[in-house]
Amino acid sequence: SFLNNKKKIFLLTGAICVVSIIFYFFVFDLIYYSTASIKSTSKGSGLLGALDAGSLTDLGGLDDIGLGGSKSAKELATYEEILISRKCLESVIVHFNLMERDEYRFMEDAIRDFRESKLTIKQEKLSGIMYLGVFDKDPVLAKEIVEYLLSELDKINIEMNVLNARNNREFIEKRYLQAREDIKNSE
C-alpha cells in the first residue's frame, strides 16, 4: 500500500511543503522576540538565610510556601509589579506610538493587549534573575521597547525608593517630636 501510493504521498508532501513556505514568507507576519535579564541586588535572607546557602540549593521552593522570605524574591516581585503597572505600560505605549501603529481606540485595550500578548516576564527564584521579553513584528522596535522598559523600571524603582525614604523620615521625625513633647510634659 505504501509502495502503491508512494507517488501520491510524495506529491502531497511536496505540495504541503510548498504551500507552507509560501504562507511562511508571504502571508504570515514574522514575530521577533527581544529579551533581557535582570539580576536581583539582594542577598538571600529570611528564616533560612543564616544557614549555609550552598547546602540548601535543593530547597528553592521554600519561598513559595512562605518559609524562605528572601529579599531577592521580594525584589523581583516588586520589579514585576512595576513592569506590568499601568504607569509603566502606558509610558511605553505613548513613547512608541503603539496606539496608532496597532490601531487601538482606547488605552485600556492597548495596555491589556501589550500585557497579555507582547510582554513576557519569567522569574528564576533560585538564581534571583528575572527575564523580560517583548514580542513584535519589528526586531529593532522589540529591542528598543525592552531597553525602554528597563529604563522605566529603573526610574520608577528609584522614585518609589525616594518616596519610601521620605515617608520613613517624616514618620521618624513626627515620632521624635512627639517623644520630645511627651518628655517635656512628664518633666
VMD Tcl script that builds the backbone (N, CA, C; Angstrom):
set m [mol new atoms 561]
animate dup $m
set s [atomselect $m all]
$s set {name element resname resid chain x y z} {
  {N N SER 1 A 0.796 -1.183 0.000}
  {CA C SER 1 A 0.000 0.000 0.000}
  {C C SER 1 A 0.848 1.261 0.000}
  {N N PHE 2 A 1.917 1.316 0.800}
  {CA C PHE 2 A 2.794 2.481 0.727}
  {C C PHE 2 A 3.474 2.522 -0.625}
  {N N LEU 3 A 3.946 1.356 -1.066}
  {CA C LEU 3 A 4.638 1.303 -2.348}
  {C C LEU 3 A 3.686 1.637 -3.493}
  {N N ASN 4 A 2.436 1.237 -3.360}
  {CA C ASN 4 A 1.453 1.530 -4.409}
  {C C ASN 4 A 1.117 3.022 -4.463}
  {N N ASN 5 A 1.136 3.701 -3.315}
  {CA C ASN 5 A 0.732 5.110 -3.244}
  {C C ASN 5 A 1.896 6.058 -2.975}
  {N N LYS 6 A 3.130 5.577 -3.134}
  {CA C LYS 6 A 4.270 6.427 -2.784}
  {C C LYS 6 A 4.342 7.680 -3.647}
  {N N LYS 7 A 3.951 7.599 -4.904}
  {CA C LYS 7 A 3.969 8.780 -5.774}
  {C C LYS 7 A 2.975 9.830 -5.264}
  {N N LYS 8 A 1.776 9.396 -4.871}
  {CA C LYS 8 A 0.768 10.314 -4.332}
  {C C LYS 8 A 1.229 10.913 -3.004}
  {N N ILE 9 A 1.834 10.097 -2.163}
  {CA C ILE 9 A 2.312 10.566 -0.853}
  {C C ILE 9 A 3.401 11.610 -1.034}
  {N N PHE 10 A 4.364 11.356 -1.933}
  {CA C PHE 10 A 5.443 12.326 -2.156}
  {C C PHE 10 A 4.921 13.621 -2.782}
  {N N LEU 11 A 3.972 13.526 -3.704}
  {CA C LEU 11 A 3.390 14.725 -4.311}
  {C C LEU 11 A 2.621 15.542 -3.274}
  {N N LEU 12 A 1.843 14.860 -2.439}
  {CA C LEU 12 A 1.087 15.549 -1.398}
  {C C LEU 12 A 2.024 16.209 -0.390}
  {N N THR 13 A 3.072 15.509 0.010}
  {CA C THR 13 A 4.053 16.063 0.947}
  {C C THR 13 A 4.760 17.271 0.341}
  {N N GLY 14 A 5.144 17.163 -0.922}
  {CA C GLY 14 A 5.800 18.280 -1.607}
  {C C GLY 14 A 4.881 19.491 -1.721}
  {N N ALA 15 A 3.610 19.251 -2.046}
  {CA C ALA 15 A 2.642 20.351 -2.167}
  {C C ALA 15 A 2.444 21.036 -0.812}
  {N N ILE 16 A 2.358 20.252 0.242}
  {CA C ILE 16 A 2.214 20.830 1.585}
  {C C ILE 16 A 3.433 21.670 1.941}
  {N N CYS 17 A 4.619 21.208 1.610}
  {CA C CYS 17 A 5.840 21.980 1.880}
  {C C CYS 17 A 5.851 23.300 1.119}
  {N N VAL 18 A 5.485 23.259 -0.158}
  {CA C VAL 18 A 5.466 24.479 -0.976}
  {C C VAL 18 A 4.444 25.473 -0.426}
  {N N VAL 19 A 3.252 25.001 -0.098}
  {CA C VAL 19 A 2.217 25.878 0.458}
  {C C VAL 19 A 2.675 26.456 1.797}
  {N N SER 20 A 3.327 25.638 2.623}
  {CA C SER 20 A 3.825 26.114 3.917}
  {C C SER 20 A 4.871 27.201 3.731}
  {N N ILE 21 A 5.772 27.024 2.802}
  {CA C ILE 21 A 6.808 28.028 2.538}
  {C C ILE 21 A 6.172 29.328 2.044}
  {N N ILE 22 A 5.191 29.237 1.158}
  {CA C ILE 22 A 4.506 30.431 0.653}
  {C C ILE 22 A 3.816 31.162 1.804}
  {N N PHE 23 A 3.099 30.410 2.655}
  {CA C PHE 23 A 2.442 31.039 3.795}
  {C C PHE 23 A 3.459 31.681 4.731}
  {N N TYR 24 A 4.553 30.991 4.986}
  {CA C TYR 24 A 5.552 31.483 5.937}
  {C C TYR 24 A 6.162 32.799 5.466}
  {N N PHE 25 A 6.529 32.877 4.208}
  {CA C PHE 25 A 7.233 34.067 3.733}
  {C C PHE 25 A 6.321 35.176 3.217}
  {N N PHE 26 A 5.122 34.845 2.763}
  {CA C PHE 26 A 4.314 35.861 2.107}
  {C C PHE 26 A 2.992 36.172 2.794}
  {N N VAL 27 A 2.513 35.303 3.662}
  {CA C VAL 27 A 1.213 35.525 4.294}
  {C C VAL 27 A 1.363 35.872 5.763}
  {N N PHE 28 A 2.116 35.059 6.497}
  {CA C PHE 28 A 2.260 35.278 7.941}
  {C C PHE 28 A 3.238 36.410 8.229}
  {N N ASP 29 A 2.919 37.190 9.268}
  {CA C ASP 29 A 3.856 38.192 9.745}
  {C C ASP 29 A 4.842 37.518 10.689}
  {N N LEU 30 A 6.109 37.782 10.483}
  {CA C LEU 30 A 7.119 37.227 11.382}
  {C C LEU 30 A 7.083 38.008 12.692}
  {N N ILE 31 A 7.207 37.302 13.790}
  {CA C ILE 31 A 7.215 37.914 15.107}
  {C C ILE 31 A 8.597 37.692 15.706}
  {N N TYR 32 A 9.204 38.761 16.186}
  {CA C TYR 32 A 10.529 38.692 16.777}
  {C C TYR 32 A 10.428 38.841 18.287}
  {N N TYR 33 A 11.418 38.300 18.954}
  {CA C TYR 33 A 11.430 38.293 20.419}
  {C C TYR 33 A 12.744 38.888 20.901}
  {N N SER 34 A 12.633 39.917 21.703}
  {CA C SER 34 A 13.815 40.528 22.317}
  {C C SER 34 A 13.725 40.315 23.818}
  {N N THR 35 A 14.847 40.024 24.444}
  {CA C THR 35 A 14.819 39.699 25.864}
  {C C THR 35 A 15.987 40.347 26.601}
  {N N ALA 36 A 15.805 40.489 27.895}
  {CA C ALA 36 A 16.856 40.990 28.782}
  {C C ALA 36 A 16.705 40.277 30.117}
  {N N SER 37 A 17.784 40.201 30.852}
  {CA C SER 37 A 17.712 39.586 32.181}
  {C C SER 37 A 18.036 40.641 33.227}
  {N N ILE 38 A 17.347 40.521 34.343}
  {CA C ILE 38 A 17.506 41.466 35.447}
  {C C ILE 38 A 17.932 40.663 36.664}
  {N N LYS 39 A 19.059 41.015 37.244}
  {CA C LYS 39 A 19.571 40.315 38.418}
  {C C LYS 39 A 19.173 41.072 39.667}
  {N N SER 40 A 18.673 40.346 40.636}
  {CA C SER 40 A 18.321 40.939 41.919}
  {C C SER 40 A 19.594 41.389 42.624}
  {N N THR 41 A 19.513 42.514 43.318}
  {CA C THR 41 A 20.685 43.018 44.037}
  {C C THR 41 A 20.729 42.527 45.468}
  {N N SER 42 A 19.636 41.929 45.941}
  {CA C SER 42 A 19.561 41.485 47.330}
  {C C SER 42 A 20.228 40.135 47.502}
  {N N LYS 43 A 20.787 39.940 48.673}
  {CA C LYS 43 A 21.316 38.641 49.067}
  {C C LYS 43 A 20.200 37.881 49.752}
  {N N GLY 44 A 20.246 36.566 49.674}
  {CA C GLY 44 A 19.224 35.746 50.307}
  {C C GLY 44 A 19.207 35.945 51.811}
  {N N SER 45 A 18.002 36.003 52.389}
  {CA C SER 45 A 17.866 36.133 53.827}
  {C C SER 45 A 16.556 35.499 54.222}
  {N N GLY 46 A 16.079 35.812 55.383}
  {CA C GLY 46 A 14.829 35.246 55.841}
  {C C GLY 46 A 15.075 34.192 56.890}
  {N N LEU 47 A 14.114 33.308 57.073}
  {CA C LEU 47 A 14.175 32.288 58.105}
  {C C LEU 47 A 15.391 31.388 57.949}
  {N N LEU 48 A 15.722 31.038 56.706}
  {CA C LEU 48 A 16.837 30.136 56.468}
  {C C LEU 48 A 18.073 30.868 55.951}
  {N N GLY 49 A 18.068 32.185 55.977}
  {CA C GLY 49 A 19.164 32.965 55.415}
  {C C GLY 49 A 20.469 32.817 56.164}
  {N N ALA 50 A 20.448 32.514 57.442}
  {CA C ALA 50 A 21.672 32.392 58.220}
  {C C ALA 50 A 22.390 31.078 57.958}
  {N N LEU 51 A 21.684 30.098 57.417}
  {CA C LEU 51 A 22.299 28.808 57.132}
  {C C LEU 51 A 23.143 28.892 55.872}
  {N N ASP 52 A 24.001 27.933 55.692}
  {CA C ASP 52 A 24.857 27.876 54.514}
  {C C ASP 52 A 24.001 27.714 53.261}
  {N N ALA 53 A 24.001 28.717 52.390}
  {CA C ALA 53 A 23.150 28.692 51.203}
  {C C ALA 53 A 23.558 27.585 50.245}
  {N N GLY 54 A 24.815 27.216 50.223}
  {CA C GLY 54 A 25.272 26.163 49.327}
  {C C GLY 54 A 24.657 24.819 49.642}
  {N N SER 55 A 24.347 24.554 50.882}
  {CA C SER 55 A 23.772 23.263 51.245}
  {C C SER 55 A 22.265 23.236 51.068}
  {N N LEU 56 A 21.652 24.383 50.753}
  {CA C LEU 56 A 20.195 24.445 50.637}
  {C C LEU 56 A 19.712 24.681 49.215}
  {N N THR 57 A 20.551 24.383 48.237}
  {CA C THR 57 A 20.143 24.675 46.859}
  {C C THR 57 A 18.954 23.846 46.419}
  {N N ASP 58 A 18.737 22.678 47.008}
  {CA C ASP 58 A 17.601 21.855 46.621}
  {C C ASP 58 A 16.308 22.307 47.282}
  {N N LEU 59 A 16.360 23.267 48.190}
  {CA C LEU 59 A 15.182 23.711 48.916}
  {C C LEU 59 A 14.649 25.030 48.371}
  {N N GLY 60 A 14.787 25.261 47.082}
  {CA C GLY 60 A 14.397 26.527 46.489}
  {C C GLY 60 A 12.920 26.831 46.572}
  {N N GLY 61 A 12.068 25.839 46.731}
  {CA C GLY 61 A 10.641 26.065 46.778}
  {C C GLY 61 A 10.147 26.619 48.094}
  {N N LEU 62 A 11.023 26.854 49.058}
  {CA C LEU 62 A 10.595 27.353 50.358}
  {C C LEU 62 A 10.011 28.755 50.272}
  {N N ASP 63 A 10.468 29.547 49.311}
  {CA C ASP 63 A 9.896 30.887 49.133}
  {C C ASP 63 A 8.426 30.798 48.758}
  {N N ASP 64 A 8.073 29.773 47.980}
  {CA C ASP 64 A 6.698 29.625 47.526}
  {C C ASP 64 A 5.730 29.345 48.668}
  {N N ILE 65 A 6.214 28.692 49.731}
  {CA C ILE 65 A 5.326 28.384 50.856}
  {C C ILE 65 A 5.527 29.334 52.025}
  {N N GLY 66 A 6.366 30.344 51.828}
  {CA C GLY 66 A 6.488 31.388 52.841}
  {C C GLY 66 A 7.580 31.167 53.869}
  {N N LEU 67 A 8.408 30.148 53.703}
  {CA C LEU 67 A 9.463 29.916 54.686}
  {C C LEU 67 A 10.758 30.631 54.339}
  {N N GLY 68 A 11.012 30.832 53.054}
  {CA C GLY 68 A 12.268 31.459 52.663}
  {C C GLY 68 A 12.259 32.947 52.922}
  {N N GLY 69 A 11.260 33.613 52.411}
  {CA C GLY 69 A 11.134 35.050 52.611}
  {C C GLY 69 A 12.320 35.834 52.106}
  {N N SER 70 A 12.942 35.378 51.042}
  {CA C SER 70 A 14.167 36.019 50.597}
  {C C SER 70 A 13.901 37.418 50.063}
  {N N LYS 71 A 14.853 38.282 50.325}
  {CA C LYS 71 A 14.756 39.651 49.806}
  {C C LYS 71 A 14.810 39.642 48.289}
  {N N SER 72 A 15.564 38.697 47.732}
  {CA C SER 72 A 15.687 38.598 46.286}
  {C C SER 72 A 14.336 38.337 45.628}
  {N N ALA 73 A 13.564 37.388 46.160}
  {CA C ALA 73 A 12.254 37.071 45.589}
  {C C ALA 73 A 11.308 38.252 45.722}
  {N N LYS 74 A 11.380 38.946 46.851}
  {CA C LYS 74 A 10.518 40.114 47.052}
  {C C LYS 74 A 10.904 41.242 46.100}
  {N N GLU 75 A 12.196 41.406 45.899}
  {CA C GLU 75 A 12.663 42.444 44.986}
  {C C GLU 75 A 12.221 42.141 43.548}
  {N N LEU 76 A 12.336 40.883 43.128}
  {CA C LEU 76 A 11.905 40.506 41.784}
  {C C LEU 76 A 10.398 40.665 41.627}
  {N N ALA 77 A 9.644 40.351 42.684}
  {CA C ALA 77 A 8.195 40.544 42.632}
  {C C ALA 77 A 7.860 42.028 42.484}
  {N N THR 78 A 8.599 42.878 43.178}
  {CA C THR 78 A 8.406 44.327 43.045}
  {C C THR 78 A 8.718 44.778 41.621}
  {N N TYR 79 A 9.806 44.267 41.060}
  {CA C TYR 79 A 10.160 44.610 39.684}
  {C C TYR 79 A 9.052 44.197 38.719}
  {N N GLU 80 A 8.513 43.003 38.917}
  {CA C GLU 80 A 7.452 42.532 38.034}
  {C C GLU 80 A 6.214 43.411 38.143}
  {N N GLU 81 A 5.858 43.782 39.363}
  {CA C GLU 81 A 4.694 44.658 39.553}
  {C C GLU 81 A 4.909 46.013 38.887}
  {N N ILE 82 A 6.113 46.530 38.957}
  {CA C ILE 82 A 6.412 47.804 38.297}
  {C C ILE 82 A 6.274 47.647 36.788}
  {N N LEU 83 A 6.837 46.556 36.238}
  {CA C LEU 83 A 6.814 46.359 34.793}
  {C C LEU 83 A 5.408 46.173 34.229}
  {N N ILE 84 A 4.502 45.556 34.992}
  {CA C ILE 84 A 3.148 45.352 34.469}
  {C C ILE 84 A 2.180 46.443 34.924}
  {N N SER 85 A 2.708 47.435 35.635}
  {CA C SER 85 A 1.844 48.513 36.113}
  {C C SER 85 A 1.351 49.371 34.951}
  {N N ARG 86 A 0.216 49.997 35.157}
  {CA C ARG 86 A -0.359 50.867 34.137}
  {C C ARG 86 A 0.585 52.025 33.820}
  {N N LYS 87 A 1.213 52.591 34.836}
  {CA C LYS 87 A 2.120 53.728 34.632}
  {C C LYS 87 A 3.242 53.367 33.667}
  {N N CYS 88 A 3.848 52.208 33.867}
  {CA C CYS 88 A 4.965 51.788 33.029}
  {C C CYS 88 A 4.497 51.453 31.613}
  {N N LEU 89 A 3.437 50.671 31.501}
  {CA C LEU 89 A 2.974 50.251 30.174}
  {C C LEU 89 A 2.390 51.406 29.375}
  {N N GLU 90 A 1.706 52.305 30.046}
  {CA C GLU 90 A 1.174 53.474 29.346}
  {C C GLU 90 A 2.314 54.335 28.804}
  {N N SER 91 A 3.371 54.454 29.571}
  {CA C SER 91 A 4.540 55.207 29.116}
  {C C SER 91 A 5.138 54.571 27.863}
  {N N VAL 92 A 5.232 53.246 27.843}
  {CA C VAL 92 A 5.770 52.540 26.675}
  {C C VAL 92 A 4.877 52.766 25.455}
  {N N ILE 93 A 3.576 52.621 25.649}
  {CA C ILE 93 A 2.633 52.749 24.532}
  {C C ILE 93 A 2.654 54.161 23.955}
  {N N VAL 94 A 2.721 55.161 24.820}
  {CA C VAL 94 A 2.767 56.548 24.344}
  {C C VAL 94 A 4.107 56.846 23.677}
  {N N HIS 95 A 5.207 56.397 24.298}
  {CA C HIS 95 A 6.542 56.690 23.773}
  {C C HIS 95 A 6.754 56.100 22.380}
  {N N PHE 96 A 6.270 54.889 22.149}
  {CA C PHE 96 A 6.469 54.230 20.862}
  {C C PHE 96 A 5.270 54.355 19.927}
  {N N ASN 97 A 4.272 55.162 20.321}
  {CA C ASN 97 A 3.113 55.432 19.486}
  {C C ASN 97 A 2.398 54.147 19.045}
  {N N LEU 98 A 2.253 53.217 19.985}
  {CA C LEU 98 A 1.660 51.913 19.674}
  {C C LEU 98 A 0.147 51.988 19.489}
  {N N MET 99 A -0.495 53.010 20.033}
  {CA C MET 99 A -1.948 53.159 19.851}
  {C C MET 99 A -2.272 53.308 18.366}
  {N N GLU 100 A -1.560 54.170 17.676}
  {CA C GLU 100 A -1.820 54.411 16.266}
  {C C GLU 100 A -1.286 53.274 15.410}
  {N N ARG 101 A -0.099 52.773 15.744}
  {CA C ARG 101 A 0.502 51.722 14.932}
  {C C ARG 101 A -0.349 50.453 14.924}
  {N N ASP 102 A -0.840 50.061 16.094}
  {CA C ASP 102 A -1.636 48.838 16.201}
  {C C ASP 102 A -3.141 49.108 16.167}
  {N N GLU 103 A -3.522 50.345 15.918}
  {CA C GLU 103 A -4.907 50.767 15.722}
  {C C GLU 103 A -5.824 50.438 16.902}
  {N N TYR 104 A -5.433 50.915 18.075}
  {CA C TYR 104 A -6.278 50.795 19.262}
  {C C TYR 104 A -7.090 52.071 19.412}
  {N N ARG 105 A -8.318 51.935 19.864}
  {CA C ARG 105 A -9.154 53.110 20.113}
  {C C ARG 105 A -9.002 53.594 21.544}
  {N N PHE 106 A -8.759 52.659 22.474}
  {CA C PHE 106 A -8.699 53.008 23.890}
  {C C PHE 106 A -7.381 52.533 24.494}
  {N N MET 107 A -6.867 53.318 25.423}
  {CA C MET 107 A -5.616 52.981 26.093}
  {C C MET 107 A -5.740 51.651 26.845}
  {N N GLU 108 A -6.903 51.403 27.440}
  {CA C GLU 108 A -7.122 50.148 28.178}
  {C C GLU 108 A -6.884 48.932 27.286}
  {N N ASP 109 A -7.377 49.003 26.050}
  {CA C ASP 109 A -7.198 47.888 25.116}
  {C C ASP 109 A -5.726 47.702 24.767}
  {N N ALA 110 A -5.039 48.804 24.550}
  {CA C ALA 110 A -3.615 48.727 24.215}
  {C C ALA 110 A -2.810 48.146 25.370}
  {N N ILE 111 A -3.111 48.583 26.589}
  {CA C ILE 111 A -2.387 48.080 27.761}
  {C C ILE 111 A -2.668 46.589 27.951}
  {N N ARG 112 A -3.926 46.194 27.857}
  {CA C ARG 112 A -4.286 44.789 28.043}
  {C C ARG 112 A -3.608 43.910 27.002}
  {N N ASP 113 A -3.645 44.333 25.729}
  {CA C ASP 113 A -3.029 43.539 24.667}
  {C C ASP 113 A -1.518 43.461 24.855}
  {N N PHE 114 A -0.891 44.575 25.215}
  {CA C PHE 114 A 0.557 44.572 25.420}
  {C C PHE 114 A 0.927 43.633 26.558}
  {N N ARG 115 A 0.192 43.729 27.660}
  {CA C ARG 115 A 0.463 42.912 28.839}
  {C C ARG 115 A 0.259 41.422 28.554}
  {N N GLU 116 A -0.784 41.090 27.776}
  {CA C GLU 116 A -1.144 39.688 27.563}
  {C C GLU 116 A -0.416 39.038 26.396}
  {N N SER 117 A -0.137 39.782 25.325}
  {CA C SER 117 A 0.400 39.117 24.134}
  {C C SER 117 A 1.786 39.587 23.693}
  {N N LYS 118 A 2.285 40.669 24.238}
  {CA C LYS 118 A 3.591 41.147 23.796}
  {C C LYS 118 A 4.658 41.073 24.876}
  {N N LEU 119 A 4.256 41.113 26.128}
  {CA C LEU 119 A 5.197 41.164 27.244}
  {C C LEU 119 A 5.285 39.805 27.927}
  {N N THR 120 A 6.504 39.346 28.168}
  {CA C THR 120 A 6.701 38.124 28.952}
  {C C THR 120 A 7.658 38.427 30.091}
  {N N ILE 121 A 7.325 37.906 31.264}
  {CA C ILE 121 A 8.178 38.063 32.435}
  {C C ILE 121 A 8.263 36.703 33.109}
  {N N LYS 122 A 9.482 36.250 33.326}
  {CA C LYS 122 A 9.700 34.961 33.972}
  {C C LYS 122 A 10.745 35.141 35.062}
  {N N GLN 123 A 10.460 34.583 36.243}
  {CA C GLN 123 A 11.385 34.696 37.371}
  {C C GLN 123 A 12.049 33.360 37.650}
  {N N GLU 124 A 13.342 33.403 37.909}
  {CA C GLU 124 A 14.089 32.248 38.400}
  {C C GLU 124 A 14.440 32.566 39.842}
  {N N LYS 125 A 13.651 32.031 40.768}
  {CA C LYS 125 A 13.801 32.402 42.176}
  {C C LYS 125 A 15.114 31.924 42.780}
  {N N LEU 126 A 15.573 30.762 42.357}
  {CA C LEU 126 A 16.823 30.240 42.923}
  {C C LEU 126 A 18.012 31.123 42.577}
  {N N SER 127 A 18.068 31.571 41.348}
  {CA C SER 127 A 19.207 32.376 40.923}
  {C C SER 127 A 18.982 33.871 41.127}
  {N N GLY 128 A 17.754 34.275 41.415}
  {CA C GLY 128 A 17.467 35.694 41.616}
  {C C GLY 128 A 17.503 36.490 40.328}
  {N N ILE 129 A 17.097 35.868 39.226}
  {CA C ILE 129 A 17.115 36.527 37.922}
  {C C ILE 129 A 15.703 36.563 37.354}
  {N N MET 130 A 15.357 37.689 36.752}
  {CA C MET 130 A 14.087 37.845 36.052}
  {C C MET 130 A 14.401 38.043 34.574}
  {N N TYR 131 A 13.618 37.375 33.726}
  {CA C TYR 131 A 13.767 37.521 32.287}
  {C C TYR 131 A 12.585 38.322 31.765}
  {N N LEU 132 A 12.894 39.388 31.050}
  {CA C LEU 132 A 11.902 40.284 30.476}
  {C C LEU 132 A 11.995 40.149 28.966}
  {N N GLY 133 A 10.853 39.919 28.311}
  {CA C GLY 133 A 10.859 39.772 26.870}
  {C C GLY 133 A 9.703 40.507 26.224}
  {N N VAL 134 A 9.904 40.893 24.964}
  {CA C VAL 134 A 8.871 41.588 24.194}
  {C C VAL 134 A 8.812 40.977 22.798}
  {N N PHE 135 A 7.581 40.670 22.363}
  {CA C PHE 135 A 7.325 40.186 21.005}
  {C C PHE 135 A 6.884 41.366 20.152}
  {N N ASP 136 A 7.406 41.439 18.924}
  {CA C ASP 136 A 6.945 42.465 17.988}
  {C C ASP 136 A 7.310 42.062 16.571}
  {N N LYS 137 A 6.630 42.664 15.593}
  {CA C LYS 137 A 6.890 42.386 14.186}
  {C C LYS 137 A 8.204 43.013 13.731}
  {N N ASP 138 A 8.628 44.061 14.411}
  {CA C ASP 138 A 9.858 44.772 14.079}
  {C C ASP 138 A 10.928 44.414 15.113}
  {N N PRO 139 A 12.012 43.751 14.706}
  {CA C PRO 139 A 13.014 43.338 15.694}
  {C C PRO 139 A 13.707 44.517 16.381}
  {N N VAL 140 A 13.908 45.605 15.659}
  {CA C VAL 140 A 14.551 46.780 16.253}
  {C C VAL 140 A 13.630 47.409 17.297}
  {N N LEU 141 A 12.343 47.484 16.978}
  {CA C LEU 141 A 11.380 48.045 17.920}
  {C C LEU 141 A 11.272 47.169 19.167}
  {N N ALA 142 A 11.289 45.853 18.995}
  {CA C ALA 142 A 11.237 44.951 20.150}
  {C C ALA 142 A 12.420 45.202 21.079}
  {N N LYS 143 A 13.604 45.371 20.500}
  {CA C LYS 143 A 14.805 45.653 21.292}
  {C C LYS 143 A 14.683 47.006 21.997}
  {N N GLU 144 A 14.199 48.008 21.275}
  {CA C GLU 144 A 14.063 49.337 21.876}
  {C C GLU 144 A 13.019 49.349 22.997}
  {N N ILE 145 A 11.947 48.578 22.843}
  {CA C ILE 145 A 10.927 48.513 23.889}
  {C C ILE 145 A 11.496 47.867 25.143}
  {N N VAL 146 A 12.276 46.804 24.977}
  {CA C VAL 146 A 12.902 46.156 26.145}
  {C C VAL 146 A 13.829 47.132 26.853}
  {N N GLU 147 A 14.634 47.857 26.100}
  {CA C GLU 147 A 15.540 48.838 26.704}
  {C C GLU 147 A 14.757 49.941 27.415}
  {N N TYR 148 A 13.669 50.387 26.809}
  {CA C TYR 148 A 12.851 51.431 27.421}
  {C C TYR 148 A 12.187 50.911 28.694}
  {N N LEU 149 A 11.695 49.657 28.662}
  {CA C LEU 149 A 11.107 49.069 29.865}
  {C C LEU 149 A 12.128 48.998 31.001}
  {N N LEU 150 A 13.363 48.656 30.677}
  {CA C LEU 150 A 14.410 48.615 31.705}
  {C C LEU 150 A 14.673 50.003 32.282}
  {N N SER 151 A 14.687 51.017 31.422}
  {CA C SER 151 A 14.910 52.376 31.931}
  {C C SER 151 A 13.721 52.846 32.765}
  {N N GLU 152 A 12.499 52.486 32.352}
  {CA C GLU 152 A 11.308 52.848 33.143}
  {C C GLU 152 A 11.307 52.113 34.478}
  {N N LEU 153 A 11.710 50.854 34.477}
  {CA C LEU 153 A 11.815 50.094 35.725}
  {C C LEU 153 A 12.775 50.786 36.673}
  {N N ASP 154 A 13.910 51.181 36.168}
  {CA C ASP 154 A 14.895 51.867 36.997}
  {C C ASP 154 A 14.355 53.187 37.522}
  {N N LYS 155 A 13.718 53.960 36.649}
  {CA C LYS 155 A 13.190 55.271 37.041}
  {C C LYS 155 A 12.092 55.136 38.094}
  {N N ILE 156 A 11.134 54.244 37.860}
  {CA C ILE 156 A 10.021 54.079 38.803}
  {C C ILE 156 A 10.511 53.497 40.120}
  {N N ASN 157 A 11.458 52.561 40.056}
  {CA C ASN 157 A 12.008 51.971 41.281}
  {C C ASN 157 A 12.714 53.033 42.121}
  {N N ILE 158 A 13.460 53.904 41.498}
  {CA C ILE 158 A 14.137 54.990 42.222}
  {C C ILE 158 A 13.107 55.937 42.830}
  {N N GLU 159 A 12.069 56.286 42.058}
  {CA C GLU 159 A 11.007 57.158 42.583}
  {C C GLU 159 A 10.347 56.535 43.812}
  {N N MET 160 A 10.072 55.235 43.737}
  {CA C MET 160 A 9.434 54.554 44.863}
  {C C MET 160 A 10.352 54.527 46.086}
  {N N ASN 161 A 11.636 54.274 45.877}
  {CA C ASN 161 A 12.579 54.240 46.992}
  {C C ASN 161 A 12.732 55.613 47.636}
  {N N VAL 162 A 12.764 56.667 46.824}
  {CA C VAL 162 A 12.858 58.026 47.362}
  {C C VAL 162 A 11.604 58.362 48.156}
  {N N LEU 163 A 10.440 58.017 47.617}
  {CA C LEU 163 A 9.184 58.271 48.321}
  {C C LEU 163 A 9.125 57.497 49.635}
  {N N ASN 164 A 9.558 56.251 49.610}
  {CA C ASN 164 A 9.574 55.436 50.822}
  {C C ASN 164 A 10.523 56.021 51.864}
  {N N ALA 165 A 11.693 56.467 51.433}
  {CA C ALA 165 A 12.657 57.071 52.362}
  {C C ALA 165 A 12.099 58.369 52.952}
  {N N ARG 166 A 11.443 59.176 52.130}
  {CA C ARG 166 A 10.860 60.418 52.624}
  {C C ARG 166 A 9.752 60.137 53.642}
  {N N ASN 167 A 8.889 59.168 53.330}
  {CA C ASN 167 A 7.825 58.805 54.268}
  {C C ASN 167 A 8.390 58.292 55.584}
  {N N ASN 168 A 9.438 57.478 55.523}
  {CA C ASN 168 A 10.079 56.983 56.747}
  {C C ASN 168 A 10.680 58.135 57.550}
  {N N ARG 169 A 11.346 59.061 56.860}
  {CA C ARG 169 A 11.946 60.209 57.541}
  {C C ARG 169 A 10.871 61.041 58.234}
  {N N GLU 170 A 9.755 61.304 57.521}
  {CA C GLU 170 A 8.678 62.100 58.104}
  {C C GLU 170 A 8.056 61.389 59.293}
  {N N PHE 171 A 7.899 60.078 59.222}
  {CA C PHE 171 A 7.343 59.311 60.331}
  {C C PHE 171 A 8.267 59.376 61.542}
  {N N ILE 172 A 9.545 59.165 61.301}
  {CA C ILE 172 A 10.512 59.197 62.409}
  {C C ILE 172 A 10.580 60.598 63.015}
  {N N GLU 173 A 10.518 61.609 62.161}
  {CA C GLU 173 A 10.543 62.986 62.651}
  {C C GLU 173 A 9.323 63.278 63.527}
  {N N LYS 174 A 8.152 62.834 63.099}
  {CA C LYS 174 A 6.945 63.035 63.909}
  {C C LYS 174 A 7.042 62.294 65.229}
  {N N ARG 175 A 7.539 61.064 65.210}
  {CA C ARG 175 A 7.693 60.289 66.446}
  {C C ARG 175 A 8.706 60.953 67.376}
  {N N TYR 176 A 9.784 61.495 66.819}
  {CA C TYR 176 A 10.799 62.175 67.615}
  {C C TYR 176 A 10.203 63.413 68.295}
  {N N LEU 177 A 9.466 64.212 67.506}
  {CA C LEU 177 A 8.863 65.413 68.075}
  {C C LEU 177 A 7.816 65.054 69.129}
  {N N GLN 178 A 7.057 63.987 68.884}
  {CA C GLN 178 A 6.072 63.534 69.863}
  {C C GLN 178 A 6.774 63.051 71.139}
  {N N ALA 179 A 7.868 62.320 70.985}
  {CA C ALA 179 A 8.613 61.841 72.161}
  {C C ALA 179 A 9.182 63.011 72.952}
  {N N ARG 180 A 9.707 64.020 72.264}
  {CA C ARG 180 A 10.223 65.210 72.959}
  {C C ARG 180 A 9.108 65.907 73.733}
  {N N GLU 181 A 7.925 66.017 73.086}
  {CA C GLU 181 A 6.782 66.658 73.742}
  {C C GLU 181 A 6.339 65.859 74.956}
  {N N ASP 182 A 6.318 64.519 74.831}
  {CA C ASP 182 A 5.937 63.665 75.964}
  {C C ASP 182 A 6.924 63.794 77.111}
  {N N ILE 183 A 8.214 63.857 76.788}
  {CA C ILE 183 A 9.226 64.013 77.847}
  {C C ILE 183 A 9.070 65.369 78.532}
  {N N LYS 184 A 8.849 66.383 77.716}
  {CA C LYS 184 A 8.681 67.732 78.265}
  {C C LYS 184 A 7.452 67.786 79.183}
  {N N ASN 185 A 6.348 67.157 78.782}
  {CA C ASN 185 A 5.138 67.135 79.591}
  {C C ASN 185 A 5.331 66.323 80.878}
  {N N SER 186 A 6.078 65.259 80.822}
  {CA C SER 186 A 6.266 64.426 82.022}
  {C C SER 186 A 7.237 65.075 82.994}
  {N N GLU 187 A 8.102 65.956 82.552}
  {CA C GLU 187 A 9.023 66.655 83.455}
  {C C GLU 187 A 8.231 67.624 84.293}
}
mol reanalyze $m
mol bondsrecalc $m
mol representation Tube
mol addrep $m
